[in-house]
Amino acid sequence: MRALMNLITAVNSTIGKGCAWLALGIVLVQFVVVLMRYVFGIGSIWMQESITYMHGFLFMLAAAYTLSVDGHVRVDIFYREASPRFKAVVDLFGSAFFLLPMCAVIVLWSWGYVANSWDIMEGSHEASGIQGRYLQKSAIIAFAVLVGLQGLAIIIRSLLVLSGDKDAARAYTSGQE
């Protein structure tokens, strides 16, 4: 179980850290778009759309990494100071009864939407835009799968803590998996 948890976390960490470079890409492309438009009077729909693509990929694909490092916003009135066992129970319950079902709903509801986009190889409405909107929409399913897998890793970690595993319990005190 620990190997699966570590594999899921490593995959999400690699994807999340790779997607972090998209933030730099967004800034650089936006700078070039502004420079081209206001200095040279040239516009580029493709470059403007690429910012939207990068933004979408950044947030959709890095969400599971953010979950793995406990970076999402949490109202933790009781959680922050709780024992590792209590945190494990909360995480187990929340992942099993809220996170995983929501990921399943997202996949089920978006599957047809994404499949239709792939069927017609949907692209930009603009002639000079990016002709890969179907790829952008695929990030919805990738998001749900990656977050669902990270939810499974959280469940495994919680079960390890509840079974008395000291290494897994240390993750709750150090903030790492």
Summary of the structure (lengths in Angstrom):
residues: 177
radius of gyration: 19.9
end to end distance: 13.4
largest distance: 65.1
contacts: 520
relative contact order: 0.17
helix: 77%
strand: 0%
